[in-house]
Every structure is written in C-alpha cells, then in structure tokens.
Amino acid sequence: MTPGHGSTVDGVLRRSARRTPARVAVEYGDRSWTYQELDDAVSRAAGVLLGEGLTPGDRVGAYGHNSDAYLVAFLACARAGLVHVPVNQNLTGGDLAYIVGQSGSSLVLADPDLADRLPDGTRTLPLRDADGSLLDALASAAPYDGPEPRSEDLVQLLYTSGTTALPKGAMMTHRALVHAYLSAITALDLSAGDRPVHALPLYHSAQMHVFLLPGLAVGATNIILDAPEGDRLFDLIESGRADSLFAPPTVWIGLAGRPDFATRDLSGLRKAYYGASVMPVPVLERLRARLPRLAFYNCFGQSEIGPLATVLGPDEHEGRMDSCGRPVLFVDARLVDDDGRDVPDGTPGEVVYRSPQLCEGYWDKPQETAEAFRGGWFHSGDLAVRDADGYFTIVDRLKDVINSGGVLVASRQVEDALYTHQGVAEAAVIGLPDDKWIEAVTAVVVPRGQVTEAELVAHARDRLAAFKTPKRVVFVDALPRNASGKILKRELRERLGTVPPPPAG
C-alpha cells in the first residue's frame, strides 16, 4: 500500500491549515479557532484518545451536544484511525444501549449532562465542561504523529434514522466522505468567502458532512450554534456575521412563522439550503416571496451516500419547485421497477445509486447489506419520477405510499394540497388500516388558529382526485420527529392505528 495519498477526512483540515493558517476556522460561543489552532488541537486530541489504550479500528461513540469539542473529537478519531460513532443526543434507554452495543464502542465521548444516561459499565471520557475533559487534556497532550489512516479505512458508522426499522450503521470510509465533500462543494457553490452557521445537530450526517466539513475544506469561517434558535440566527444575519444557513423544512417553517420574520433585515442571507425531509411547495413559495434575492438549494439524499445525492440549484427552481434536482458530481442514479429494470421518464420508480460516496454496507448486518446492494446498485427505498431533462422529483418513501382501495396514493401530494390552507401549520399524511379502503388516507394536522376537519377535507377535495382526499383528519399539538427534522410516520401509524373512523354518513 502506497502511503501519502491524503484522501482522508482529517486531511481536509490539514490542507486548509497549511493554506490559510491564520484564518478563523470555527467559532463556538466565546471561543474561536484559527485553522492552525484547530489542526493542532485535532492532533493533540488524537494523542489523547490513543493514550486511552485505543487502537486503530476501534469504535468510539460520540454522545454530545453541538460544540467545538464535538468537531475536534470527530476529526481526532479520523486522524488516529478510529471509527467515530455519532449518537443522537436525544436517545435514552434501550435505543441508546442498542447503538452503543451494536457498534461495539470501546469508549464513549459524552457531554457530562448526558453521561448518566449511558448503559452501566460504559467507559466514558467527557467531551467538555468537566475535569479531565477532552478539551482540558489538550494543553498537556503531545500531538499525534503516527501513521496516517488509509483512504479505504472506515472512519464513521452513520446510523440510519430508524424511521421504519432498527437503526443500521452505514460503514463510511475516508474515501467515501472526501468524495462527498467535493460533490457538496461543487453543487452548493461553497467558497472561502462564505460565513455559514451550523445549527442542526452535528451527529447528523447532513450538517457535518454536507456543510461543516466542506466549509472547512474551502477555508470558510464556520459558526457552530447549540440549536437553530430564531433570535440568535436573525441576530447573526443582521450583523453580517452569517450569510448562509442549512435547515430542514420544519425549521424554515418555524422561522417564516415568527412575527418578526417580515420586519427583520435578513438581506444579508445569501444562501438558503433545505433538506432532510420534503419541503412543502407552498412554504417554499412564501419564503421566496419574502426573500426574492435569496438563493435556495434543495439538498436530497440519505446517510448511506454521504448523504448528498441530488441538488436543485437556485437557478433551477422555476417550473420545478417540487423537484430535488439532479445527481451531484460523484453520484450515478437510476429509477427502476421491482425487477430492477429502468422505468421511462415520467414513470415512478425506486431510486438506486452507484457512487464512490456510498457506504461499504451495514455494520455487522450482512443480510441487510446484500438486500440493499442487490443487482450491484444501492436501493434507496425512495420512489421518484424523472423528467426528460434529468430532474428527479421524490414521490414518497416506498414504505409511505398508501394503498387506498387498491389504488396507490403518494402522501406528499396530499400534504402539499393541505399546506395551501391557511389553517394548516404542519401536516403529515399516512395510511391507517380500514375495512373498506384497506388503508384510509389520513391527515395528521397541527392547526393554525381555528379550523375544522370538514373544512380541510373540502379544501383537499377541491384540489385532488376523490380517492386521494383524506378520509379523516386528526388534529395534534405537534408531529413526532427525529433530530434531523424527519417526521416519524411509523410512530404516527402506531399511535393512531386505533383511532376510530369518522361516523358513517
């Protein structure tokens, strides 16, 4: 094996540190790091981790909130040849124990306020704000100067969201993620002059691998926030400290619904990225009307592919607002039927991928790996159509398509119709068991003001075919979501499966 190719995750930072050592790389709270300081901290942190008795290939859990320490820990694992295992900081109990145990993590880097949730006997090291924390240890640690990991080595286990089944650990190599970073840089027009704010959880692949690491690769100044809090975001934009933001539709909906959204000076925001779940077209239209000069990018993909697969750029939205764009630089995508044959343009098919960005499979799950990669292509589970110009539009997750009276209904189309009613703050459409319809099209709605079931059904009927119109509407205070903003439709189906049908007649 020839060393020195440098196609490693930590090599992305090392090159930027050599190119612009004095430029500010990261700001978090009252701390800031130049590129040289950050690179030095990563080398020292790698030494700390190996000093704990870990060896290359060992898995290291990361169970913490957003912080500069979280970023340093990830890059230190990469430099030391360790396999980083990001864990949703909201997990507890059996869900948390499952990922720590299934990954075989030898050590968990944890924020002190979360550590007591870990299973008994878990070996931990505090990330920050505690005696003996990783950040505290940097001052006296010697920099790691051992051999570099190879580009084909594993660097991270990215656990899927578990919206439809137990989470699976997608095995990501250095090479896969470096390819993904270049795809993101080119498709999202990232540059050293950007001032991005990173407010979504860093354990999630989109914020870390589509935005923060590519931002470091191009030499930008990156602001890390604890959470996407509206006042803080608006202040950063108004002050000129931030000019680009990634957020799922739920966060954009929340920001657009703030009373001061119409009055704050947000003209300094140049780039708006959305993804992680489908953006309702009516919401996107409202955002574009309020901020007509803002460049919007639709980012679509999944953890197994790094996670960016397609992008709809700002000059591509007109006439295709519901599209997720075309495949990025290193992604090859097709639409196939149940037999793996290509479907014609305009015909729904499952999205399958080939790409150097793809995972190597699922950790310790050979059967699931074989099923996902059958026929030599990765099967995404997403149903989409493609037009003659190569643009993809997601119809639904295959598991979320509703069989109503033997006719298939895509939940997204019904949701978009509901979002055009001013009384709908949020909506999710699912199929619930029904003696007559097999699955009854059911709308779960977070209302805005006073609205009735009859109003929404009539509103949908005016815009949809009769078989697509909701048979019932259930009002809730909030929709269940994972930390990346995806609506947990499985949880809704389980929770509402016993909801009585509306009275006959």
N, C-alpha and C positions, 0 to 999 in steps of 0.2 A: 504494500500500500504506500503510495507516494504522499508524504505529508505536505502541508502548506497550501492546500487549495483555498482555505479560508472561507468555504461556504458553510459557515456556522452562524448561529443566532448571535452569539456574543461577538463574533467578528464584525457584525453590522455596527455595533457600538465602537469597537476598536478603530475601525476605519474613520468614522466620524470624529473621534477624539484626535486622531493624527491630522485630520484635515482642518478642523476648527477647534483646537483645544480650549480656547478661552471663551467660546460662545456658550451662553446658558442653555443647557440641555433640558433641565427639568426644574419646575417649581412646584413645591407642595407646602401649603401652609406658610410658615415663615422661613422655610429652608429653600435654598436653590443650589443646583449643582451645575458646574460647567461640564462640558464634555470630558475634559481631562479628569476632573474630580470624580465624575460618575464612573469612568472606566477604572480608575484606581480603586474606588470603593468596591466595584464588582470583583476585581482581582483579590482584594483582601477578604471579601465575603466568601469567595470560593475557597480560600485557605481556611477560613473558619469552619466551613462545612466539612471539608476533608479532615480537619482536625478533630471532628466529632467521630471519626472512625468510619466514615462512609467511603465507599469505593465507587469508581465509575460504573454506571448502570443501575445503581441503587435508586429506588424511587423515594422522592421527598415530597410530602404533602405540603400544600400552602393554604392555610385556613385563616385568612385575614381580610381586613377592610382595605379599601384603596389607600395607598400611601407610596411614598418614595421607597420605603423599605421593602414593600412588596415587589416593586420593579427590580431593585437591587438583588433581591433573593432569586428571582427568576433568572436573571442574567448570570448570577453567580453559579446557579445549578448548571446552566448551559456551559459555562467556561470550565467547570470542574468535571464535566462528563456525566453529571447526574440527570435523572429523569424527573422533571418537575410535574407535580400532580395538583393543578389548581382545584380547589374545593369551594363550592358555593357557600359563602359565609352565613347563609340563612338555613343551611341544613342542620338538623339535630337528630338525635336518637338513631333509629335503625338506618335511615338514609345516609347519615354521616358515617356510621360504622361500616356500611356496605362499601363505600368508596375507599375509605382508609384500608379496609381489609382486602378488598378485591384487587387493589393496586399493589398490595404488599409494601406499603410505605414504611421505610425503616425509621423515619423521623418526620415529624410534622412541625413546620414553621407556623406558629399561631400567634395572633394578637392576644394579649393577656385576658381581655374580656370574653374571649371565645374558648380559651383553652379548657375550661372545666366542662365543656360540652363533649369533648373527645372521649372515646371509649377508655375505660380504666386500663391502665398499663401502657397507654400510648406515649412513646418517647417524644418530647416536645422541646422546642427552642423558641423563646419569644422573638417575634419579629421586631418589636419596638416597645418603647414606653415601659420598660421593666428592667430590673437589674439583670445583667447578663444577656441582654437582648442582642440580636444580630447587629444592629446599628452601633450599640455600645462597644461591641467587640472589635469594630473596625479599627479603632485608634491604635490598638496594640497588636493587630494581626499582621503577619507577614504576607505580602502579595503572593498569590499562586503563580508559579512559573513552570508548571509541569507541562506535559504533552497536551496538544490541542485535541479536542474530540474530532472524530471523522464526520464528514458531511452526512454519511448514511447512518450515523448513530441516532438512537432515539433521544429526543430532548424533552418531550412532553407527552403525557397522557391526557387528552382532552375528552372529558366525559360528556357524552351527549346529554341533552336536557332532560331526558326521561319523560317526555310528554305522552308517550304511548307505551313505554315498557321500562324495565330497569335500565339505568344508565349503562352505556358501554364506553370503555376507554379507547378512543381513537389514538393509535400509535403514530405520533408525528416525529419525523426526523428533522435534523437541522436543514437538510437539503430541501425538504418539502416547504418548510416555513420561509426559507430565504427566497425560494421561487414565489411564494405567496406575497412576500413583501414587495417584490419587484412588480408583480401584477397590480397590487394596490397602488403603488406609486404612479404607475403609468395611467391606470384607469381613473384615478381620483385626482389627478393633477396636483400631487403633493410636491412641495418645494421648501427650500430652506427659509424662505420668507414667510411661511405660514406661522400662525400663532394659534395652534389648536388647543382646545380644552377637552380633557378626558374625564368624563363624569360618570360613565357607566362602569359597572364592576370590572376590575382588571382580571378577575378569574375567568371572565367570559372571553371567548376567542375573538369576537369582533372588536372589542375595544383594545385589546392587547395587540392582536396580530394584523388587523386591518388599518389601525390608526396610530397607536403609540410606538410600536417598533418601526413601522415605516417612517413615522415622523422623526425618530432618532436616526434612521438611515440617511435621510436627506439633510439632516442638520438643523431641524426646526427647534424652536423653543416651545416645550410642551408643559402645559399646566394640568396637574392632576388634582381633581376635586374628590371629596368624600362621596358625593352624590349629586345628581342633577337638580340642585335646588334653584328655583327660578330667580330669586333675588340675586343670588351670587352670580349666576350666569349672565343676567341682564347687566349687572354692575361691571363685569369683566368686558362685555361687549361695548357698553357705553364708554368705558375708559380707554378703549383701544387696545387692551391687553390681550384680547381673544378675538379671532376673526373666523374661526371655523369650529363646527360642532357636529358630532355624531350622536344620534339618539334614536331609539325605537319610536314607532308611531305613538305609543302611549305617552311618551314624554313630550313629543311635539304637540299632541292634543292638549296636554296639560298646560304647556306654555302658551298656546294660542287661546286657551280659555281664561287666562289670567286677566283681571280687569285692566292692568297696566300694559297689556300687550299692544294696545292701539296707541299708547302715548309715549312709551319709552323710545329713545333714539337707538334703534337697532341697525342703523345704516352701515355700521362698521362690520357687520357679519357678512362675509363674502361667500362662504361655502357652507351648505347645509347637507348633511348626509343622513339618510334614514335607511333603516333595515331592521333585521332580526324578526320582523313579522310584517304582514301585508299592510301597507298604508292605504286607508280608505281614500278613494279618489276625491270625494267631497272635502275632506280635511286638507288634502294637498292643494286643492284649488283655493281654499280660504287662505292658506299660508302664502301661496304665490301672489294672491291679490293684495295682501298686506305688505309683502316684501318683494316687489316686482323685480328688483335688481339682484336678488339673492340667487346664487347658483345652487340648484338642488341636484343631488345624486342619489339614485336608488341603488342600494347595495344588497345583493342577494347571494345566498349560499348556505353552507352548513359546516359544522365543526370539522367534519371529515375531510374537507378540501381547503382548510386553512384560514378562514372559512369563506373567502370571497370567490364566487364563481361567475357572476354576471353583474354588469353595471349599466344603468341608464343614465347617461350624462345630461348636463343642463341644457344642451342644445338639441336633445333628442326627445324631450317630454311632449312637445306639441303633437297632438293627434294620437298619442300612445301613453296617456297618463297612467294607465294601469299596467304597463309593461315593466319588467325587471331588467330590460336591456339585452345586451349581447355578451357572450363569454369574454372574459378578460384574457390577458396575454397568454398565459400558460394553461388555459383550460379548453378542452375539446368537449363539446356537449352534443347529445343527440336526444331525440324523442322516439320512444319505442312502444310497441304494444306488448301484450302479455307474453308473446312468443319471442320478444327481443328484436322484432323487425321494425325498421324505420316507418313512421307514420307520415302521411302527406302534410304539407303546410296547412294550418288551419284545423287540424285534427288533434284532439287531446292525446297525449302520450306521456309515459313516465320519463323524467329527465335522467339520463345516465351520463357519466363523466369518465374521461381518461385525462390524467394530468400528473405532472411531477409534484404538484401541490398535495396530492392525495395522501391520506394516511396509509400505513402499511397493513392495516387491519385492526381488529379489536383485541385488546389485551386479554389473553387467556380465554378467548371465545372463538375457537376455530370454526364451529358450525355457522355462527353469525357472520364471520368473515367470509366464508365460502358463499353464503347466500347473498351477501351484499355485492360481491365481486363476480357473480356468475356471468359467464359469457365474456369475461375479460374487461368488463366495464363496471364502474361503481353505480349501483342502483340507489338513487336518492330518496325515493318514496314521494317525490313531488310530481304532481300532474300539471302539465303545461301545454300551451299551444305555441307555435312559431309562425311568424308571418313570412312573406316572400323576401323581406329584407334581412331576415335572420334574427329579428327581435323576439324574445321569449316573453310570454305572459303566464304567470302562475295561475292555474285554475283552482287548485286545492292541494292539500296533502291527500294522498291516496286513501289514508285511513279516515279522513274527514268528509269524503264525498258521501252524500246522503242518498239512500235508496228509498225513494218515496213512491209507493205504488208500482214498483218495478222500473221507475224512471230515475236516472241519476241526476242529482241536484248539487251544484257547486255552492258551498256555503258563502264563498266570497261575493258572488253576485248578489245574493240576498242581503248580505251585510252592507254592501255599497248602496243598495236601494234604501235601507233603513237610515243610513247616515245622512241622507238628504232631508230627513225630517228634523226640524229644529229642536224637537223634544228628546232627541237621542244623543246622549253624551258618549256612550260606548255601546257596542253591540257585538255579540258572538252568536253565530247560528250553528246549531247542532241537530243531529237526528236522534230522536228518542223512540224507544220501542212503541209500536202501535198495532193493535189487532187488525185495523183496516188497511193502514198505509205501509205496513212493515216498519218504516221509520217515519215519524211525523216531523216535518220541518219545524223547528222550534227556535224562536228568537229569545236570547237572554240579553236583556237591555238594562243598562244603567241610565235612568231617565234624567233629563234636564228640565226642571220645572214640572208642571202638571201635564201628563199625557196618559191616555188610556190604551188598553190592548186593542180595542175596536179601531181607534184612530190609526195605530201603526199597521194593523192588518189591512185596512182600507188603503193606506198610503202605499204599502207594498203591492197590493193588488193592481193599483193604477200603473205600476212600473214593471211588473213581472207577469210571466205566464201564471195561470191559476195554480199549476202543480208546484210552482216554486214559492208561492205565497205562504208565509208561516201559518201553521195550523193553530199555534198558540204562542203567546208572548209571556215570558216570565220576567218580572222586574226584580233586580237585585241592587244592593248598595255598591258592589264592586265585583269585578271579574277576577277570578284567580289567575295569577301569572307567575312565571318563574322570574329570576332576577334580570334576565335579558329582555323582559317585556312580552314574551310569548304568552298568549292566552292558553291556559291548560284546559283544552276542550275535553280531554279524558276525564279530568276532575269534574267538569260540569256534567258530563254524561253520567258519571257515577252518582253525583249528588242529586241530580234531577230525574234520574231514571224512574223514580216512584212518584213524580209529580202527576196528580190526577189530570186527565184530559178535560177540556172545557165541556160544559153541559151540552147535550145534543140539541140541535136546532138553533 
